[in-house]
């Protein structure tokens, strides 16, 4: 199986598609509420604490009634229980108030076994009489609240409640703590009257029952315990009761998820796929694909698209330049090669009939064209080196570079100003730039080349002018084209200014032809040291 270009670079390792990742993230977002609901039991724990708070409130009301009846019955202190512990001042701003906060936690508290059975005991008659009077209140309250009430005397014997009257619960852990004057609550396994529906089985809360034991204080002593229990509301049953709100929440979650997916699709996914399609079209040679995307989505995608299109334009321009350059090179090399081949064939076929003068003329033509080929090859190598040159970090000045030039008897070169300005270009490359410009001036009849330099804001502006014949208006736009020359007969290759331009570009510099009253003037801009 043939590998595509992308597989060549990134291999054949499986990677998920962007759409797959997005869908997976959205599914996780939608599942987060369910995870919190069923696995972290946060909502169930809230239901249990709500149940404990309700039992505390109901037990406190019963305890107040029971405490009143104990005081009214005039029961002596020796028949009451242990003294109530002192309240912690740091937990209650007012000594008269002793709030009890729910403290059960389904996640951390141990679920105790079912409540131990009551044991036979004999209640104290005064407390039994009070219990008998309160039994009707407890029964009526239980029918409304669905909670189980047990009213215990100071020894833990049940004196009021639907069942177990006259039996002791003093050995039950939470009751024992309440008889000592401390509030206690516990989670215990419940004994269901009937099997729970299958849907409820996912809820741990349906298997437990909340037990609350509140000590009743009279004259600073424990006069009894209000023991209350109830099964907390089942989460599924509760959600069904709140089905309207749950439906709205589900719709909000679904709508939010879809909105996130739509935003992600528009701002990330669609621009990425559009850019991938654009790269394939550009790779197939579609020049019309080198244009901005219709929709970028985000700032980073716009920057990526702009950088990619800029690279594509440069590569396309480079390709066009190479194609044009190859055409010029082929033409320039073909002319002398054709002349050499023609002269050689004539000498081979008709050399015996030629006199010495004709043979010498054809031989000189071969030598001249071979020399031109040699010169073209050298200039092509110079141009290739200039275009691939990396800045060396060296520096020089105009005066130093001119001092390295060989003496040219055809003209004079002098620095008018700024000869000592440091330029970020090596002396060798600066000499090549100046030598090509001076040679062009000499070939066009100049007798003087003047150089003026000035620096500002980290850049040096260098003007190189001569007093020669100048450049005609029709040729001004073509002077930097490879192989363009008006002095081909005198050995010009048309590559000098191309080499100069490539060298300056490699050093973050530029060159352009500017207007001059006489001769030719070039403006060069280079970074200064």
VEXDREN-2710 file (C-alpha; in Angstrom, 1 decimal):
% VEXDREN-2710
k/r/px/py/pz
1/UNK/0.0/0.0/0.0
2/UNK/1.5/3.4/-1.0
3/UNK/2.0/5.9/1.8
4/UNK/0.6/9.4/1.3
5/UNK/2.7/12.5/1.9
6/UNK/1.3/13.0/5.4
7/UNK/1.9/9.3/6.3
8/UNK/5.5/9.7/5.2
9/UNK/6.2/12.3/7.8
10/UNK/3.9/11.4/10.8
11/UNK/3.9/7.6/10.4
12/UNK/0.9/5.2/10.5
13/UNK/0.3/5.3/14.3
14/UNK/-3.4/5.5/15.1
15/UNK/-4.5/8.8/16.3
16/UNK/-8.1/9.9/17.2
17/UNK/-9.9/12.3/14.9
18/UNK/-10.6/15.8/16.2
19/UNK/-14.3/15.1/16.0
20/UNK/-13.9/12.0/18.1
21/UNK/-12.0/13.9/20.8
22/UNK/-14.7/16.6/20.9
23/UNK/-17.6/14.1/21.2
24/UNK/-15.7/12.3/24.0
25/UNK/-15.3/15.6/25.9
26/UNK/-18.9/16.5/25.4
27/UNK/-20.1/13.1/26.7
28/UNK/-17.8/13.5/29.7
29/UNK/-19.3/17.0/30.3
30/UNK/-22.8/15.6/30.2
31/UNK/-21.9/12.7/32.5
32/UNK/-20.4/14.8/35.2
33/UNK/-23.7/15.5/37.0
34/UNK/-24.6/11.8/36.8
35/UNK/-21.2/10.9/38.3
36/UNK/-21.7/13.3/41.1
37/UNK/-25.2/12.0/41.7
38/UNK/-24.7/8.2/41.6
39/UNK/-21.0/7.6/42.5
40/UNK/-20.0/10.5/44.8
41/UNK/-23.4/10.4/46.6
42/UNK/-23.3/14.1/47.2
43/UNK/-27.0/14.5/46.7
44/UNK/-27.9/11.4/48.8
45/UNK/-25.7/12.8/51.6
46/UNK/-27.7/16.0/51.5
47/UNK/-30.9/14.0/51.8
48/UNK/-29.6/12.2/54.9
49/UNK/-28.5/15.4/56.6
50/UNK/-31.9/16.9/55.7
51/UNK/-33.6/13.9/57.4
52/UNK/-31.3/14.3/60.5
53/UNK/-32.2/18.0/60.7
54/UNK/-35.9/17.2/60.6
55/UNK/-35.6/14.5/63.2
56/UNK/-33.7/17.0/65.5
57/UNK/-36.4/19.6/65.1
58/UNK/-39.2/17.0/65.8
59/UNK/-37.3/15.5/68.7
60/UNK/-36.6/18.9/70.3
61/UNK/-40.4/19.7/70.3
62/UNK/-41.2/16.3/72.0
63/UNK/-38.3/16.9/74.4
64/UNK/-39.7/20.3/75.5
65/UNK/-43.1/18.8/76.2
66/UNK/-41.6/15.9/78.1
67/UNK/-39.4/18.2/80.2
68/UNK/-42.4/20.3/81.1
69/UNK/-44.4/17.3/82.3
70/UNK/-41.4/16.0/84.3
71/UNK/-41.1/19.4/86.1
72/UNK/-44.9/19.5/86.7
73/UNK/-44.8/15.9/88.1
74/UNK/-42.3/17.1/90.8
75/UNK/-40.0/14.1/90.3
76/UNK/-37.2/14.3/92.8
77/UNK/-33.6/15.0/91.5
78/UNK/-32.3/11.6/92.8
79/UNK/-34.6/9.8/90.3
80/UNK/-33.1/11.9/87.4
81/UNK/-30.1/10.9/85.4
82/UNK/-26.5/12.2/85.3
83/UNK/-25.8/15.9/85.2
84/UNK/-25.8/17.5/81.8
85/UNK/-22.3/18.4/80.5
86/UNK/-21.4/22.0/80.4
87/UNK/-21.9/23.8/77.1
88/UNK/-18.8/24.9/75.1
89/UNK/-18.8/28.7/75.1
90/UNK/-16.9/28.8/71.9
91/UNK/-19.7/27.0/70.0
92/UNK/-22.6/29.0/71.4
93/UNK/-22.7/32.7/71.6
94/UNK/-25.6/32.7/74.1
95/UNK/-25.7/30.1/77.0
96/UNK/-29.5/29.8/76.7
97/UNK/-29.2/28.4/73.1
98/UNK/-27.7/25.0/72.3
99/UNK/-28.2/24.5/68.6
100/UNK/-27.6/21.0/67.2
101/UNK/-26.2/20.7/63.7
102/UNK/-26.6/17.6/61.5
103/UNK/-23.4/15.7/61.5
104/UNK/-24.1/12.4/59.6
105/UNK/-22.0/11.8/56.5
106/UNK/-22.9/8.9/54.2
107/UNK/-19.4/8.9/52.6
108/UNK/-17.4/8.7/55.9
109/UNK/-19.6/7.4/58.7
110/UNK/-19.9/3.7/59.2
111/UNK/-23.3/2.2/58.7
112/UNK/-24.0/0.2/61.8
113/UNK/-26.0/-3.0/61.9
114/UNK/-29.7/-3.0/62.5
115/UNK/-30.7/-1.7/65.9
116/UNK/-30.4/-4.3/68.7
117/UNK/-33.6/-5.6/70.1
118/UNK/-35.0/-4.1/73.3
119/UNK/-34.5/-5.9/76.6
120/UNK/-37.0/-6.6/79.3
121/UNK/-37.1/-4.0/82.1
122/UNK/-39.4/-2.4/84.7
123/UNK/-40.1/1.3/84.1
124/UNK/-40.3/3.8/87.1
125/UNK/-44.0/4.5/87.7
126/UNK/-43.8/8.4/87.6
127/UNK/-42.1/8.3/84.3
128/UNK/-44.4/5.6/83.0
129/UNK/-47.4/7.8/83.9
130/UNK/-45.9/10.7/81.9
131/UNK/-45.2/8.4/79.0
132/UNK/-48.8/7.2/79.0
133/UNK/-50.0/10.8/78.7
134/UNK/-47.7/11.5/75.8
135/UNK/-48.3/8.3/73.8
136/UNK/-51.2/9.9/71.9
137/UNK/-49.1/12.9/70.9
138/UNK/-46.4/10.6/69.6
139/UNK/-48.8/8.4/67.7
140/UNK/-50.4/11.5/66.0
141/UNK/-47.0/13.0/65.2
142/UNK/-45.8/9.7/63.7
143/UNK/-48.8/9.5/61.3
144/UNK/-47.8/12.9/59.8
145/UNK/-44.0/12.7/59.9
146/UNK/-43.6/9.0/59.2
147/UNK/-40.9/8.9/61.9
148/UNK/-40.6/6.4/64.7
149/UNK/-40.7/7.9/68.2
150/UNK/-39.5/6.3/71.4
151/UNK/-39.6/8.2/74.7
152/UNK/-37.1/6.8/77.3
153/UNK/-36.7/7.5/81.0
154/UNK/-33.3/8.3/82.6
155/UNK/-32.4/4.6/82.7
156/UNK/-33.2/3.9/79.0
157/UNK/-36.6/2.2/79.5
158/UNK/-39.2/3.0/76.8
159/UNK/-42.1/4.8/78.4
160/UNK/-43.9/5.9/75.2
161/UNK/-44.0/4.9/71.6
162/UNK/-45.9/2.6/69.3
163/UNK/-44.0/-0.5/70.5
164/UNK/-41.4/-1.7/73.0
165/UNK/-43.0/0.1/75.9
166/UNK/-41.6/-1.2/79.2
167/UNK/-38.4/-2.5/77.5
168/UNK/-34.9/-1.1/77.8
169/UNK/-32.9/0.4/74.9
170/UNK/-30.1/1.5/77.3
171/UNK/-27.5/-0.7/75.6
172/UNK/-28.0/0.9/72.1
173/UNK/-24.9/2.9/71.3
174/UNK/-26.5/6.3/70.5
175/UNK/-29.0/5.9/73.4
176/UNK/-26.1/5.3/75.8
177/UNK/-24.5/8.5/74.6
178/UNK/-27.7/10.5/75.0
179/UNK/-28.2/9.1/78.6
180/UNK/-24.7/10.6/79.3
181/UNK/-26.0/14.0/78.2
182/UNK/-24.6/14.1/74.7
183/UNK/-26.5/14.3/71.4
184/UNK/-25.9/11.2/69.2
185/UNK/-27.0/10.1/65.8
186/UNK/-26.3/7.0/63.7
187/UNK/-26.8/5.4/60.4
188/UNK/-28.1/1.8/60.7
189/UNK/-29.2/-0.8/58.2
190/UNK/-32.9/-0.7/57.8
191/UNK/-35.2/-3.7/57.8
192/UNK/-37.5/-3.1/54.8
193/UNK/-41.1/-4.1/55.1
194/UNK/-41.2/-5.0/51.5
195/UNK/-38.6/-5.4/48.7
196/UNK/-37.3/-2.2/47.2
197/UNK/-38.1/-1.5/43.5
198/UNK/-35.2/-2.4/41.1
199/UNK/-34.8/1.3/40.2
200/UNK/-34.1/2.2/43.8
201/UNK/-31.3/-0.4/44.1
202/UNK/-28.8/2.1/42.7
203/UNK/-29.3/4.3/45.8
204/UNK/-27.4/3.4/48.9
205/UNK/-29.7/5.7/50.9
206/UNK/-32.6/3.3/50.6
207/UNK/-30.8/0.7/52.7
208/UNK/-30.2/2.8/55.8
209/UNK/-32.2/4.5/58.5
210/UNK/-31.3/7.6/60.4
211/UNK/-31.4/7.4/64.2
212/UNK/-31.3/10.5/66.5
213/UNK/-31.1/10.4/70.3
214/UNK/-31.6/13.8/72.1
215/UNK/-31.1/14.0/75.9
216/UNK/-33.9/15.8/77.8
217/UNK/-32.5/18.2/80.5
218/UNK/-34.4/19.1/83.6
219/UNK/-32.7/21.1/86.4
220/UNK/-29.3/20.4/84.8
221/UNK/-29.8/16.6/84.8
222/UNK/-30.8/14.0/82.2
223/UNK/-34.5/13.3/82.6
224/UNK/-34.8/11.0/79.6
225/UNK/-34.1/10.6/75.9
226/UNK/-36.2/11.3/72.8
227/UNK/-35.2/8.5/70.4
228/UNK/-36.4/9.2/66.8
229/UNK/-35.7/7.4/63.5
230/UNK/-36.8/7.6/59.9
231/UNK/-35.7/6.3/56.5
232/UNK/-34.3/9.2/54.4
233/UNK/-36.1/10.2/51.2
234/UNK/-35.0/7.9/48.3
235/UNK/-33.0/9.8/45.7
236/UNK/-35.0/8.4/42.8
237/UNK/-38.3/9.1/44.5
238/UNK/-37.1/12.6/45.4
239/UNK/-36.0/13.3/41.8
240/UNK/-39.3/12.0/40.5
241/UNK/-41.0/14.5/42.9
242/UNK/-38.8/17.2/41.4
243/UNK/-39.1/15.9/37.9
244/UNK/-40.0/19.3/36.5
245/UNK/-36.8/20.9/37.8
246/UNK/-34.8/17.8/36.9
247/UNK/-36.1/18.0/33.4
248/UNK/-35.2/21.7/33.1
249/UNK/-31.7/20.9/34.5
250/UNK/-31.3/18.1/31.9
251/UNK/-32.4/20.4/29.1
252/UNK/-29.9/23.0/30.4
253/UNK/-27.1/20.5/30.5
254/UNK/-27.9/19.2/27.0
255/UNK/-28.3/22.7/25.6
256/UNK/-25.0/23.8/27.2
257/UNK/-23.2/20.7/25.8
258/UNK/-24.6/21.3/22.3
259/UNK/-23.6/25.0/22.6
260/UNK/-20.1/24.0/23.6
261/UNK/-19.9/21.6/20.6
262/UNK/-21.3/24.2/18.2
263/UNK/-18.7/26.8/19.4
264/UNK/-15.9/24.3/19.2
265/UNK/-17.0/23.2/15.7
266/UNK/-17.2/26.7/14.4
267/UNK/-14.0/28.1/16.1
268/UNK/-11.7/25.1/15.9
269/UNK/-12.8/22.1/14.0
270/UNK/-14.2/23.8/10.8
271/UNK/-11.2/26.1/10.3
272/UNK/-8.7/23.2/10.8
273/UNK/-10.5/21.0/8.2
274/UNK/-10.7/24.0/5.8
275/UNK/-6.9/24.6/6.3
276/UNK/-6.2/20.9/5.6
277/UNK/-8.3/21.1/2.4
278/UNK/-6.4/24.2/1.4
279/UNK/-3.0/22.6/1.9
280/UNK/-4.0/19.7/-0.3
281/UNK/-5.2/22.0/-3.0
282/UNK/-2.0/24.0/-2.9
283/UNK/0.0/20.8/-2.9
284/UNK/-1.8/19.8/-6.1
285/UNK/-0.8/23.0/-7.8
286/UNK/-4.1/25.0/-7.4
287/UNK/-2.9/28.7/-7.2
288/UNK/-6.4/29.9/-6.5
289/UNK/-6.2/28.1/-3.1
290/UNK/-3.6/30.7/-1.9
291/UNK/-6.1/33.0/-0.3
292/UNK/-7.4/33.6/3.3
293/UNK/-9.9/31.2/4.8
294/UNK/-13.6/32.2/4.8
295/UNK/-13.8/31.7/8.6
296/UNK/-10.9/31.6/11.0
297/UNK/-12.7/31.1/14.3
298/UNK/-10.0/32.2/16.7
299/UNK/-7.0/34.5/16.8
300/UNK/-4.5/31.6/16.9
301/UNK/-6.2/30.0/13.9
302/UNK/-6.1/33.3/12.0
303/UNK/-2.3/33.6/12.8
304/UNK/-1.7/30.0/11.7
305/UNK/-3.6/30.5/8.5
306/UNK/-1.8/33.7/7.7
307/UNK/1.6/32.1/8.4
308/UNK/0.8/29.1/6.2
309/UNK/-0.5/31.3/3.3
310/UNK/2.6/33.5/3.7
311/UNK/4.8/30.4/3.5
312/UNK/2.8/29.1/0.5
313/UNK/3.2/32.4/-1.3
314/UNK/6.9/32.5/-0.7
315/UNK/7.3/28.9/-1.9
316/UNK/5.2/29.6/-5.0
317/UNK/7.2/32.7/-5.7
318/UNK/10.4/30.7/-5.2
319/UNK/9.1/28.1/-7.5
320/UNK/8.3/30.7/-10.2
321/UNK/11.7/32.3/-9.7
322/UNK/13.5/29.0/-10.1
323/UNK/11.5/28.2/-13.2
324/UNK/12.2/31.6/-14.7
325/UNK/15.8/31.4/-13.7
326/UNK/16.2/27.9/-15.2
327/UNK/14.7/29.3/-18.5
328/UNK/17.2/32.2/-18.5
329/UNK/20.1/29.9/-17.7
330/UNK/19.1/27.5/-20.4
331/UNK/19.0/30.3/-22.9
332/UNK/22.3/31.9/-21.8
333/UNK/24.2/28.6/-21.9
334/UNK/22.5/27.5/-25.1
335/UNK/23.8/30.4/-27.2
336/UNK/27.6/29.8/-26.7
337/UNK/27.2/26.0/-26.7
338/UNK/25.4/26.3/-30.1
339/UNK/28.2/28.6/-31.4
340/UNK/30.9/26.2/-30.2
341/UNK/29.1/23.2/-31.7
342/UNK/28.7/25.0/-35.1
343/UNK/32.3/26.1/-35.3
344/UNK/33.6/22.7/-34.3
345/UNK/31.4/20.9/-36.9
346/UNK/32.6/23.3/-39.7
347/UNK/36.2/22.7/-38.8
348/UNK/35.6/19.0/-38.7
349/UNK/33.8/18.8/-42.0
350/UNK/35.5/21.6/-44.0
351/UNK/38.8/22.1/-42.1
352/UNK/40.9/20.8/-44.9
353/UNK/39.5/23.4/-47.3
354/UNK/40.0/26.3/-44.9
355/UNK/43.0/28.5/-45.0
356/UNK/44.9/29.5/-41.9
357/UNK/42.9/32.7/-41.3
358/UNK/39.5/30.9/-41.4
359/UNK/40.7/28.2/-39.1
360/UNK/42.1/30.8/-36.6
361/UNK/38.8/32.8/-36.8
362/UNK/36.7/29.7/-35.9
363/UNK/39.2/28.6/-33.2
364/UNK/39.0/32.1/-31.7
365/UNK/35.2/31.9/-31.7
366/UNK/35.3/28.6/-29.9
367/UNK/37.7/30.0/-27.3
368/UNK/35.6/33.1/-26.8
369/UNK/32.4/31.2/-26.3
370/UNK/34.1/28.7/-24.0
371/UNK/35.3/31.7/-21.9
372/UNK/31.8/33.1/-21.8
373/UNK/30.5/29.7/-20.6
374/UNK/33.2/29.6/-17.9
375/UNK/32.3/33.2/-16.8
376/UNK/28.6/32.3/-16.7
377/UNK/29.2/29.2/-14.6
378/UNK/31.4/31.3/-12.2
379/UNK/28.7/33.9/-11.9
380/UNK/26.0/31.3/-11.3
381/UNK/28.1/29.9/-8.5
382/UNK/28.5/33.3/-7.0
383/UNK/24.8/33.9/-7.2
384/UNK/24.0/30.6/-5.6
385/UNK/26.4/31.3/-2.7
386/UNK/25.0/34.8/-2.2
387/UNK/21.4/33.5/-2.1
388/UNK/22.3/30.8/0.5
389/UNK/24.6/33.0/2.5
390/UNK/24.1/33.1/6.3
391/UNK/25.2/36.3/8.1
392/UNK/28.6/35.8/9.7
393/UNK/28.1/38.4/12.4
394/UNK/31.2/40.3/11.1
395/UNK/31.2/44.1/10.4
396/UNK/33.1/46.6/8.3
397/UNK/32.9/50.1/7.0
398/UNK/32.7/51.8/3.6
399/UNK/36.3/53.1/3.8
400/UNK/37.6/49.7/4.9
401/UNK/35.8/47.9/2.1
402/UNK/37.0/50.4/-0.6
403/UNK/40.6/50.0/0.7
404/UNK/40.4/46.3/-0.1
405/UNK/39.4/46.8/-3.7
406/UNK/42.1/46.5/-6.4
407/UNK/43.0/49.6/-8.2
408/UNK/40.8/50.2/-11.3
409/UNK/42.4/52.6/-13.8
410/UNK/39.1/53.1/-15.6
411/UNK/37.7/55.4/-12.8
412/UNK/38.2/56.8/-9.3
413/UNK/36.1/55.9/-6.2
414/UNK/35.9/58.1/-3.2
415/UNK/33.9/58.4/0.0
416/UNK/32.1/61.7/0.5
417/UNK/30.7/61.1/4.0
418/UNK/30.0/58.4/6.6
419/UNK/33.0/56.2/5.6
420/UNK/33.6/55.1/9.2
421/UNK/30.0/54.0/10.0
422/UNK/30.0/50.3/11.1
423/UNK/27.9/48.1/8.9
424/UNK/26.7/44.6/9.8
425/UNK/28.2/42.9/6.8
426/UNK/31.6/41.2/6.4
427/UNK/34.4/43.0/4.6
428/UNK/34.5/40.3/1.9
429/UNK/30.8/40.7/1.0
430/UNK/31.0/44.4/1.2
431/UNK/33.9/44.3/-1.3
432/UNK/31.8/42.1/-3.7
433/UNK/28.8/44.6/-3.5
434/UNK/31.0/47.6/-4.2
435/UNK/33.1/45.8/-6.9
436/UNK/30.0/44.9/-8.9
437/UNK/28.6/48.4/-8.7
438/UNK/31.9/50.1/-9.6
439/UNK/32.4/47.6/-12.5
440/UNK/28.9/48.5/-13.9
441/UNK/29.8/52.2/-13.7
442/UNK/33.1/51.7/-15.5
443/UNK/31.4/49.7/-18.3
444/UNK/29.0/52.5/-18.8
445/UNK/31.6/55.3/-19.2
446/UNK/31.9/56.6/-15.7
447/UNK/35.1/58.3/-14.5
448/UNK/34.0/58.9/-10.9
449/UNK/32.0/56.9/-8.3
450/UNK/31.1/58.7/-5.1
451/UNK/29.8/57.0/-1.9
452/UNK/27.9/58.8/0.8
453/UNK/26.6/57.1/4.0
454/UNK/24.4/58.3/6.9
455/UNK/22.9/56.3/9.9
456/UNK/19.6/56.7/11.7
457/UNK/17.5/54.4/14.0
458/UNK/19.9/51.5/13.6
459/UNK/20.0/51.6/9.8
460/UNK/22.6/53.0/7.5
461/UNK/21.6/54.6/4.1
462/UNK/24.4/54.4/1.5
463/UNK/24.2/56.3/-1.8
464/UNK/26.4/55.0/-4.6
465/UNK/26.4/57.4/-7.6
466/UNK/28.5/57.8/-10.8
467/UNK/28.8/60.3/-13.6
468/UNK/28.2/57.8/-16.4
469/UNK/25.6/57.6/-19.2
470/UNK/22.9/56.5/-16.7
471/UNK/20.1/54.0/-17.3
472/UNK/17.3/54.5/-19.9
473/UNK/13.7/54.7/-18.5
474/UNK/12.8/51.6/-20.4
475/UNK/15.4/49.5/-18.6
476/UNK/15.0/50.9/-15.1
477/UNK/12.5/48.2/-14.0
478/UNK/14.6/45.3/-15.4
479/UNK/18.1/46.0/-14.1
480/UNK/17.7/43.4/-11.2
481/UNK/16.4/40.6/-13.5
482/UNK/18.9/37.7/-13.9
483/UNK/20.9/37.8/-17.2
484/UNK/19.5/41.3/-18.2
485/UNK/22.4/43.3/-19.7
486/UNK/23.0/45.9/-22.4
487/UNK/26.7/45.1/-22.7
488/UNK/26.5/41.4/-23.7
489/UNK/28.9/42.0/-26.6
490/UNK/31.6/43.3/-24.2
491/UNK/31.3/40.4/-21.8
492/UNK/28.4/41.4/-19.6
493/UNK/26.5/38.5/-18.0
494/UNK/23.6/40.5/-16.5
495/UNK/24.1/38.8/-13.1
496/UNK/26.1/41.4/-11.2
497/UNK/23.2/43.3/-9.7
498/UNK/21.4/40.0/-8.9
499/UNK/24.4/38.9/-6.9
500/UNK/24.5/42.3/-5.1
501/UNK/20.7/42.0/-4.3
502/UNK/21.1/38.5/-2.9
503/UNK/24.1/39.5/-0.7
504/UNK/22.2/42.4/0.8
505/UNK/19.1/40.4/1.4
506/UNK/21.2/37.9/3.3
507/UNK/22.3/40.7/5.6
508/UNK/18.8/42.2/6.1
509/UNK/19.6/44.9/3.6
510/UNK/18.0/46.4/0.5
511/UNK/19.0/48.1/-2.7
512/UNK/17.1/50.2/-5.2
513/UNK/17.6/52.6/-8.1
514/UNK/16.9/56.2/-7.2
515/UNK/16.6/59.4/-9.4
516/UNK/19.8/61.3/-10.1
517/UNK/20.5/64.5/-12.1
518/UNK/23.5/62.8/-13.8
519/UNK/24.6/59.2/-14.1
520/UNK/23.2/56.4/-12.0
521/UNK/22.5/56.3/-8.3
522/UNK/21.7/53.3/-6.0
523/UNK/20.4/53.5/-2.5
524/UNK/21.6/50.7/-0.2
525/UNK/20.2/50.2/3.4
526/UNK/22.0/48.0/5.9
527/UNK/21.8/47.5/9.6
528/UNK/24.5/49.3/11.6
529/UNK/26.7/47.8/14.3
END
